[in-house]
Structures are given as structure tokens and as C-alpha cells.
Amino acid sequence: MVDQRTSPDAYDRSVNTGESRSLAGGAILRPARPGDEDGILGCVRGLAEYEKLPDAAQATAEDLRQVLFGTDPSVFAHVVEKDGQVVAIAVWFLNYSTFTGRHGIYLEDLFVREAERRHGYGRALIKALAEVCVQRGYHRFEWSVLDWNEPSIRFYRSIGAVGMDEWKVQRLSGDALTRLAIS
């Protein structure tokens, strides 16, 4: 087992070179690798459309290349590839709980292209990240979901996830972030 006090810098990067697994319909689930940036970005844009935020996806393939595959990766991803195309993604990063003294995973984006839904790809991606948590002794696997996204909420409940309804996400960005920083 990995020492849980290890910093993200010393983090076992095997998630980026780990095993692939076969899924239904000839698809393969695997850790993202260089060259996947455009496919991942396409899924991010698809998610932004689904969430009714088409202008929110401002990242570029180069942005993804740096955070996923640069000299000090801070973000990780798993993809489902089918017929040479990325059709589903799970983009995630490490978080930390001072209460447990352990890292956890925060799932930033989970998306399956509409034509590829109902094949179990989303569940397979969530399962792969749950396996990372268990293998590394992480105590938490968290993500956010929009309150109107009932199909996703039902799916998350079906796999045992619970809502953290007593917590309210807070965000500081844009002009407010800049104003505070320079005040």
C-alpha cells in the first residue's frame, strides 16, 4: 500500500500508464495518454452543452496537455475509447481531508457521448476511480452534480453515492477573485 502522506508530487503516476480493460461494444477503458487531448476536450465541450453552459468550456488542447501530461501532472483522466475515438471521460484530481489525514479523489468531469450511453461506460469509469481510491487507501471519492440533473442523480444513488445536501459549494472567480487578490 502507498504511504498516504506522500505528496501529490511523489504520487504514483501509474494511473497514467495502467492497464486497459475491455468494455461492451468493443470499447476500451484506459488511463488517458498523450494524444487524447482533442478527444477529452470534445467530451468537455459536450458536457458544457449538456449542462447548458456552452460558453463555459474555454480550455484548449494545450491546457489539457500541460495539466495531464506535463512535467508535474496535477490532473488525471481515464477515457473510454471506441473505434479509435474518445467517447467517454473521467477527469479528476487529488483532494485532501484534514479530518482523515488522507487524500481522496475529486471527480471534476464525467461524460459519455450521447450515442454511447447505456453501455455501462459511466459506471465503468466510476468503478475504475473507486479502485484507485481503494488501492491507495483514500477515504473519499467526491463530485458535484447539478440539482436538475435527475438522470445522473439517480445513477449516482444506484451505485451507493449519497448527497452532501448540508454543504453548499462556494466559488470565487473572475472580477471578484481579482478584486480580493489586489485589495
NURO-244082 format. One record per residue (C-alpha): residue number from 0; residue in one letter; x, y, z. Coordinates in pm, whole numbers, plus 50000, padded with zeros to 5 digits. Layout:
BEGIN
{site NUM, 'A', {X, Y, Z}};
...
***
This chain:
BEGIN
{site 0, 'M', {50000, 50000, 50000}};
{site 1, 'V', {50117, 50352, 49921}};
{site 2, 'D', {50205, 50578, 50217}};
{site 3, 'Q', {49905, 50813, 50226}};
{site 4, 'R', {50116, 51105, 50346}};
{site 5, 'T', {50302, 51106, 50016}};
{site 6, 'S', {50271, 51439, 49840}};
{site 7, 'P', {50098, 51464, 49504}};
{site 8, 'D', {50443, 51540, 49356}};
{site 9, 'A', {50560, 51194, 49461}};
{site 10, 'Y', {50223, 51043, 49373}};
{site 11, 'D', {50236, 50707, 49198}};
{site 12, 'R', {50179, 50810, 48838}};
{site 13, 'S', {50095, 50453, 48735}};
{site 14, 'V', {49739, 50571, 48675}};
{site 15, 'N', {49870, 50724, 48354}};
{site 16, 'T', {50033, 50402, 48238}};
{site 17, 'G', {49797, 50149, 48397}};
{site 18, 'E', {49607, 49862, 48250}};
{site 19, 'S', {49336, 49888, 47990}};
{site 20, 'R', {49018, 49687, 48019}};
{site 21, 'S', {48770, 49579, 47757}};
{site 22, 'L', {48413, 49702, 47777}};
{site 23, 'A', {48091, 49632, 47588}};
{site 24, 'G', {48074, 49717, 47220}};
{site 25, 'G', {48447, 49683, 47160}};
{site 26, 'A', {48535, 49982, 47376}};
{site 27, 'I', {48843, 50006, 47596}};
{site 28, 'L', {48870, 50186, 47929}};
{site 29, 'R', {49222, 50314, 47998}};
{site 30, 'P', {49414, 50596, 48160}};
{site 31, 'A', {49447, 50896, 47932}};
{site 32, 'R', {49768, 50929, 47735}};
{site 33, 'P', {49929, 51197, 47519}};
{site 34, 'G', {49729, 51234, 47202}};
{site 35, 'D', {49393, 51210, 47382}};
{site 36, 'E', {49369, 51586, 47442}};
{site 37, 'D', {49137, 51662, 47149}};
{site 38, 'G', {48905, 51373, 47237}};
{site 39, 'I', {48894, 51477, 47601}};
{site 40, 'L', {48831, 51837, 47501}};
{site 41, 'G', {48546, 51726, 47275}};
{site 42, 'C', {48386, 51549, 47570}};
{site 43, 'V', {48438, 51854, 47794}};
{site 44, 'R', {48259, 52065, 47536}};
{site 45, 'G', {47984, 51804, 47511}};
{site 46, 'L', {47942, 51821, 47888}};
{site 47, 'A', {47924, 52201, 47876}};
{site 48, 'E', {47646, 52176, 47616}};
{site 49, 'Y', {47460, 51916, 47825}};
{site 50, 'E', {47487, 52139, 48132}};
{site 51, 'K', {47352, 52433, 47930}};
{site 52, 'L', {47684, 52619, 47962}};
{site 53, 'P', {47818, 52613, 47603}};
{site 54, 'D', {48047, 52914, 47652}};
{site 55, 'A', {48196, 52785, 47979}};
{site 56, 'A', {48437, 52537, 47815}};
{site 57, 'Q', {48735, 52762, 47749}};
{site 58, 'A', {49016, 52508, 47795}};
{site 59, 'T', {49236, 52424, 47498}};
{site 60, 'A', {49406, 52102, 47399}};
{site 61, 'E', {49736, 52263, 47508}};
{site 62, 'D', {49589, 52342, 47852}};
{site 63, 'L', {49494, 51976, 47889}};
{site 64, 'R', {49833, 51860, 47762}};
{site 65, 'Q', {50008, 52063, 48032}};
{site 66, 'V', {49796, 51955, 48330}};
{site 67, 'L', {49761, 51591, 48227}};
{site 68, 'F', {50099, 51514, 48072}};
{site 69, 'G', {50337, 51797, 48166}};
{site 70, 'T', {50640, 51761, 48391}};
{site 71, 'D', {50429, 51776, 48709}};
{site 72, 'P', {50077, 51648, 48631}};
{site 73, 'S', {49812, 51781, 48868}};
{site 74, 'V', {49506, 51642, 48691}};
{site 75, 'F', {49443, 51289, 48574}};
{site 76, 'A', {49196, 51128, 48337}};
{site 77, 'H', {49058, 50796, 48232}};
{site 78, 'V', {48893, 50757, 47895}};
{site 79, 'V', {48676, 50511, 47712}};
{site 80, 'E', {48797, 50466, 47357}};
{site 81, 'K', {48588, 50307, 47085}};
{site 82, 'D', {48691, 50272, 46722}};
{site 83, 'G', {48991, 50496, 46791}};
{site 84, 'Q', {48779, 50779, 46935}};
{site 85, 'V', {48744, 50901, 47293}};
{site 86, 'V', {48374, 50856, 47371}};
{site 87, 'A', {48373, 50900, 47749}};
{site 88, 'I', {48591, 51068, 48011}};
{site 89, 'A', {48653, 51092, 48382}};
{site 90, 'V', {48879, 51388, 48466}};
{site 91, 'W', {48993, 51401, 48828}};
{site 92, 'F', {49245, 51530, 49078}};
{site 93, 'L', {49355, 51460, 49432}};
{site 94, 'N', {49197, 51636, 49725}};
{site 95, 'Y', {49281, 51603, 50092}};
{site 96, 'S', {49087, 51566, 50414}};
{site 97, 'T', {49242, 51708, 50729}};
{site 98, 'F', {48985, 51507, 50925}};
{site 99, 'T', {49103, 51170, 50790}};
{site 100, 'G', {49461, 51271, 50711}};
{site 101, 'R', {49422, 51107, 50371}};
{site 102, 'H', {49397, 51204, 50009}};
{site 103, 'G', {49080, 51145, 49813}};
{site 104, 'I', {48969, 51182, 49456}};
{site 105, 'Y', {48759, 51469, 49329}};
{site 106, 'L', {48588, 51387, 49000}};
{site 107, 'E', {48577, 51710, 48802}};
{site 108, 'D', {48406, 51577, 48489}};
{site 109, 'L', {48230, 51256, 48396}};
{site 110, 'F', {48083, 51248, 48047}};
{site 111, 'V', {47969, 50985, 47800}};
{site 112, 'R', {47879, 51094, 47449}};
{site 113, 'E', {47505, 51060, 47394}};
{site 114, 'A', {47534, 50791, 47125}};
{site 115, 'E', {47744, 50579, 47363}};
{site 116, 'R', {47521, 50595, 47671}};
{site 117, 'R', {47355, 50288, 47819}};
{site 118, 'H', {47662, 50067, 47759}};
{site 119, 'G', {47790, 50096, 48117}};
{site 120, 'Y', {48080, 50329, 48030}};
{site 121, 'G', {48000, 50584, 48301}};
{site 122, 'R', {47974, 50313, 48563}};
{site 123, 'A', {48299, 50157, 48443}};
{site 124, 'L', {48479, 50492, 48475}};
{site 125, 'I', {48342, 50550, 48828}};
{site 126, 'K', {48441, 50193, 48922}};
{site 127, 'A', {48796, 50246, 48791}};
{site 128, 'L', {48834, 50556, 49011}};
{site 129, 'A', {48684, 50373, 49310}};
{site 130, 'E', {48952, 50108, 49255}};
{site 131, 'V', {49223, 50378, 49259}};
{site 132, 'C', {49081, 50502, 49591}};
{site 133, 'V', {49075, 50156, 49747}};
{site 134, 'Q', {49421, 50059, 49617}};
{site 135, 'R', {49574, 50376, 49759}};
{site 136, 'G', {49379, 50383, 50083}};
{site 137, 'Y', {49192, 50703, 50001}};
{site 138, 'H', {48881, 50754, 50213}};
{site 139, 'R', {48676, 50978, 49983}};
{site 140, 'F', {48561, 50994, 49626}};
{site 141, 'E', {48358, 51307, 49567}};
{site 142, 'W', {48199, 51506, 49287}};
{site 143, 'S', {47926, 51761, 49227}};
{site 144, 'V', {47611, 51726, 49021}};
{site 145, 'L', {47365, 51994, 48913}};
{site 146, 'D', {47041, 51977, 49110}};
{site 147, 'W', {46830, 51949, 48793}};
{site 148, 'N', {47028, 51655, 48652}};
{site 149, 'E', {46791, 51383, 48774}};
{site 150, 'P', {46921, 51104, 48545}};
{site 151, 'S', {47273, 51147, 48685}};
{site 152, 'I', {47150, 51177, 49043}};
{site 153, 'R', {46952, 50852, 49005}};
{site 154, 'F', {47262, 50683, 48862}};
{site 155, 'Y', {47480, 50806, 49149}};
{site 156, 'R', {47227, 50685, 49407}};
{site 157, 'S', {47214, 50345, 49234}};
{site 158, 'I', {47588, 50295, 49293}};
{site 159, 'G', {47568, 50399, 49659}};
{site 160, 'A', {47666, 50768, 49645}};
{site 161, 'V', {47494, 50999, 49891}};
{site 162, 'G', {47417, 51367, 49852}};
{site 163, 'M', {47600, 51610, 50077}};
{site 164, 'D', {47300, 51840, 50087}};
{site 165, 'E', {47409, 52020, 50402}};
{site 166, 'W', {47718, 52151, 50220}};
{site 167, 'K', {47698, 52446, 49982}};
{site 168, 'V', {47971, 52492, 49725}};
{site 169, 'Q', {48132, 52835, 49729}};
{site 170, 'R', {48327, 52985, 49439}};
{site 171, 'L', {48540, 53294, 49395}};
{site 172, 'S', {48629, 53371, 49034}};
{site 173, 'G', {48659, 53642, 48771}};
{site 174, 'D', {48649, 54005, 48884}};
{site 175, 'A', {48565, 53911, 49245}};
{site 176, 'L', {48876, 53691, 49263}};
{site 177, 'T', {49093, 53966, 49117}};
{site 178, 'R', {48947, 54233, 49347}};
{site 179, 'L', {49015, 54025, 49656}};
{site 180, 'A', {49367, 53940, 49544}};
{site 181, 'I', {49465, 54302, 49490}};
{site 182, 'S', {49275, 54450, 49788}};
***
